[in-house]
Amino acid sequence: MTIRPLFACVFFACMGAALPLSAQEHAQDASPMEALAPTWTFETGGPIYSSPTLHGNSIYLGSGDGHLYSVEMETGVEQWRFETGGAVDSAPAVADGMVYAVSRDGSLHAVAADDGTLRWSFETGGERMLDFWDHYLSDPLVHGDLVVFGSGDGAIYALDRLSGDLQWSHETTQVVHAAPVVGDDLIYIGGFDGILYALRVETGEVAWQFETEGNPGFPRGDIQRAVALYDGVLYFGSRDYRLYALDAADGRVLWSLEESGGWIIATPLVTDDHVLFGASDGQRFYALDRSTGEVAWTIPVFTRVFGTAVLVGDDVVFGGFNGKLMGVDPESGKVRWTYQTPASKALFDAVFDEEGRLTDEMRALYEDGRGREAEERLLQMGSIAATPTVRGTMVYFGTTEGVLYALDAAGFAG
């Protein structure tokens, strides 16, 4: 697969597609949070693809500068940093005074939560980045005495969480950067081989596995991010343009939805009524009926959404690659408010036009096979690529210009 067709597929298939009038009205009806200043910001030395992990009064966060950070939640003051041999593009896991994080040096590191001293590291067969959009590493999962994660060497590992000793591993045929999820003594994790694995917690043996359909452009149907497990059903997206709902007990397909624009990377947010997620190439945000998969509503966002949406009060909140955070009504899709970071404001006009779409110059870069240059411009603007984390009305999120924001949405959240 060459770069030119890939960029064309990823960025041009649906950007000019017609949208329902109601969706257009919703997109224009947002209340900008122009006057709102962050409670605090914390600067790292590299892009942030790691979602913040809140524990007690601390925030644990990885950065592309090769550090795992502990930040005081109230003030944003650094408490400690731990240096790894590569970018920490995974969300840390915290349990019993230990913080676990995967880095691009091919290791899982376990450090003390109070001072960041190393307890142990486990070295895998090595990390690799499959393509330019392979932004994330596997978020480790702590379950019982185990810490479980996927690796760029194609394996899924379960370690003793106190000692780091290998308990079991399962080999796949491709990179595994999705996060594992546990339910009913099974570990669910997908990979870039397009297979969702249900592994037995104690042994790593396969209870069942499901292979995505694939499509002509992306025949593997790569699974890049974690599944969402809700009421016995697994929901997840794929690079084959589909979102799937499977029975968690046996992998049976309950329904699937094809998104005409392209990839579905984001792990969905699942509620009693809806499955909510942002698309990549289609540049829309969706709410589906949880039982049937039928579209309840959709709105244009004119940007990619790779992170999972979160609930803040009664609002569904998500970030986009345009550097904007949006809050929408989960029942109607009406956009209630938006927050744009200072970095996005400063550089927005160099990347997007007045309608919020890519400029002609940016489009020309993709068409001319210079997509990497265009992507770097976009990321320098401060994309919100990771999932925000919420406590009360406080929203914590990192951006690709390397800044962690603490934003109080009180007064804006429904």
N, C-alpha and C positions, 0 to 999 in steps of 0.2 A: 504494500500500500504506500503510495507516494504522498508527500506532504501536500501537494496542491489539491488533489481530490479531497483529502481529509479536511483541510481548511475550508474548502468550498462547501463540503457537507455540513461541517460544524457551524458555519457562520452565515450561510446565505440561503439555505433551503427554505427558511420560513420567516425571515426578517421582514419581508414586505407583505406577509399574508394578511388577508382581510380579517378583521376582528369584529365580534358582535358589538352593536352600538352601545348596549348596556355596559359592556366591558370597557369601551372607550370612555364612557361617562364616569365610570368608577375610577379609572386611571387619572382623570383630570380633577377629581373631587377631593384630593388629599389635602390635609392641613399641614403645611410645612412647619417643622419645629425650629424655625429660623433663630428664635431668641434663646433656645436652649443650649447651654454650654455643658459639656461633660462634667461630671462630678470630679473626675480626675482622669489623666492619661498616663500611661507608662510606656516608654520607648525601649524597644529592643534593637538589636543590630541587624535584623533580617526579617523577611516576610513571615507572617503568622498564618499558618494553616491549621494549627492546633487549637481546638476548642478549649476554653478555660475550664478547669475543674475546681469547683468550690468545696472547701472542706474546713469546717470551723470558721476561723477568721482569716483564712488564707485562700489565695487563688494560685493554683499551679498551672503553668503554661509553658509550652515549648515554642521555640523560635527557629527560624532558618539560620540564625547566627551560631547555631550549635550549642545552645544552652537550654537547660530546663530551669525555669524561674519559680520562685515563691514570692508572692506580692501580698502585702497587707491589704485586706479587702476594703477597709474604710478609707484608707488614705492613698493607696497605690504606691506605697513606699516598698522598695525591694527589701526582702528579708534575707534571701540568699540566691545564689545561682550555682548550677552545676554544669561543668563543661563536658560535653561529649565529643565524639570524633566526627559528628555530622549533624545535619539539620534535624531538629526534633519536631517532626510534622505529624505527631500523634497526640491525642488528648491523654493526659496522664490519668492513671487510676490511683486511688488512695485507699489504703486499708491498714489499720492497726499500726499507725506510725510510719508507714512506708509509702513512698511514691514510686510508681512504675511508669516508664516511658520508653518508647521505641524511637531510635534515631537512625539516620541514614549511614551511620558507621556499621550497620548490620547487627546491632546489639540491642537487647533490652537491658535497661539500667534500673536498679532498685536502690533508692537513696532514702536517707532518713528524712522524714517530713519536717522535723524541727530545725535541722541545720544544713541539710543537703549533702551530708557526707555519704560516700558510696558504701553500700552494704555488699552488693555483688553485681556483676554483669554477666549476661549470657550472650555468647557470640554465635550468631547463625551462620549459614553458608554465604552470607553477604547480601547487601541490598542492591536494587537497581530500580531505575525510573523507566517505566515502560514507554511513556511518551510525554509530550509537553503538558498534558492535562492530568497526569498521574501525580497530583499535588499532595496526596495524603499517605500517611503510613497507618498501619493497623493500630487502632486504639486497644491497649491491653485490657482484658477482662479478668477481674479477680472473682473467683467462685470457690468457696470453701478453702481448701488448702492449695488451690491451683491459681496460677496466672496464665492466661491463654492469649495468644496473639498470632497473626499471620505475618509472613515474611516475603521479601522480594526474592528469596531463593526458592520460592514455590512451596514451602512447607508451612504447616500449622503446628505450633508448639504449645505444649502444656508443661509448665515448670512448677516445682515446689516453690511457693511464694516466699518462704522464709530462707531457703538455702540457694535457690536458683537451679537446683538439680533437675535434669530432664526427666519427666514422668512418661510422656509419650509424644510422638510426632506423627503427622499424616502428610504424605507427599502428594502434591498436585502437579499439574503440568505447566503452570503459569504463575506469575506474580500474585500474591495474596496480600492486598492492602486494605480489605474491608475489615471492620471490627467484628469480633465474635459476639454473639448474643446467646444467652442461656435460657432454657425453659424445659421443665419436665425431664431433667437429666440428659438433655441433648444440647450440644453446642451447634449453633447455626452460623455458618460463615460462607460467603461466596468469594470467588476469585476471578481473575482476568481470563481464566479458561472457560468462563460462562457457566460454571457449575456451582450450585448451592449445595453445600454439604451439611448433613445432619450427623454429627459425630457423638458417640457415647462419651459422657463426661469422664468416666473412670478409665477408659482404655483408648479412646480416639478411634475406635472402630466405626465404620460407616453404618449407620442405621438405615439411611436412604440418601439418595442424591437426586437432584433435579437439574436438567440441562436446559438452558434458555433456548428460545427458538432461533436466534440469530437472524440476520438479514444480509442481503447481498453486499452492502458496504461494510458491515461488521459481523462476519459470519460466526464469530465465537459468542457474541452476545455477552461481552464482558460485564461482570458485576464488580463495581468499583467501591461501593460504600455498603454500610451495614443494612441488614434487614430490620424492620420494625415488627415486633411480636406483640399482638394484641388479641386477647380472648381466643387463643388457639389458632390464630391465623398469622402467617408471615407475609409482610408487604415489602416489596423491594423493586428498585428500578434497574435497568440494564442499558448497555450501549446499543442494544438492538431496537431501541426506541419504545420499549414496552415497560409498563409497570405490572407486576404480577401479584396475585393473592393466592397463597398456597395453604393447604391444610398442614399445620405444623406437625401433626402426628405421622403423616405418611408422604407428604410432598405432592399430594393431589392438587391440580390446578382448580381453583374455585372460579376465578375470572382473570382476565388480563385486559389491559387497555393499551392501544398503540398510539403514541404521540407522533403526529405526522412530521413534526419539525426535526426530531433527532433524539439524542441521548436523554435518558433520565438517570441522573447521577445521585441526586439527593435522597437520603433516607427519609421516607415520609413521616409526617406527624399524623398519628391516628387518634381519633376521638370516638366517642360512642356513635356518632353519626357519620363522620367524614374521614377520608384519607386526603391529606393536604400536602402538596409538594410543588416545588418549582422545577421547571424544565430547563434544559441546557440550550440547545439550538432553537427550540420553539419559542423561547423567551416569554413564556406565560407561567402563571401560577394557577394551580388546579385545586379544586375541591371535588372529590368523587364521593358518591354514595358508598359507604363502607361495605354494605352487603352485596351490592350488585356491580359496582365499578362504573356505574353511569355517571356522567359529568353533571354535577350540581351547579357549578359555575366555574368560570375561568376569567382571568384578567390579564391584560398585557403588562409586562414589566420591562420590556426592551433590553433585557440583560440576562445573562446566565445566573441561575441559582443552583449552587452545588451543596450548600449547607442545609441542614434540617430546620424547619420552622419551629418556633417555640410559642408557648402561651404566656402572655403578659396581661394580667387581668383577664378581660374578655376578648382581647385581641390576639390574632395570629400574627407573629412578628418574624420576619426573615430578612436576610441581607443579600445583596446582589453584587456582581462583579463591577457595577457602576459606582460602588462606594456609598450606596444608599441603604438605609434600614427602613422597612415599610411595616406599618401596622394595619391589618385589614379585619373587617367584620367576618367571622367565620361562617355566618349564615348567608350573607348576601354577596360577599366579595368586595364590598365597598371599601375603598382605601381611606382610612380614617386619618392617618398621619404618615409623614416621612421625615427621616433625619438624614442629612447628608454631611459626611465628614469634611473637615476643612481641606484635607488633601484632595478629596474629590472635587470640591468647589473650585479649587485653584487650577486644576488641570482638566476639568470636565470638557471645556470647549475645544481642547486639543484632540479629544477622542470621540465626543458625541456632538450631534447637531442640536438645534433648538427643540426638536421633537423627542430627543433622548435616544436617537438611533446613532449608529456608528457614522462618522463623517465619510464623505466621499474619499478622502485621502486614506483613511483606515481601511475602507473596503478595497481600495486599489492595492494596498499592501497585501491583503489576503489573496486577491485575484492574481497578483504578480508572483505568488509563491514566497512572499516575504512575511508569512504569517507569524513567525517567531518574533520578528521585530514589532509587529503590531501587538502581539500578546504582551511583550515586555512593556510597551507604552501603557497598555491597559492596566497591568499589575502595578506599575509605578504610581498610578493614580490612587491606589489604596483600595483595592477590591476587598469586599467582605466575603471571603471564600469559606470560612469555617462557620460552624454552628454557634450562635450566641448561647450564653448561659444566663439563667435568670434566678434571682432571689428577690421575692416580693415584686416591687416595681423597678428594681435595678436590673439593667441589662448590661452584660459584660461581653465584649466581642473584640476580636483582633482583626487587623487589616494587613494587606500585603505590603504596605509601606512600613510595617513593623511596629505598629502602635496598638496597644491594648486600651480600649475605651471603657469607662464606667459611666453609664448614662441612666439617669433617673427618669422613667417615663410616666411618673405620677402626673395626673392632670391631662395626659394624652391617651393613656391606655383606657379602654372602655371598662 
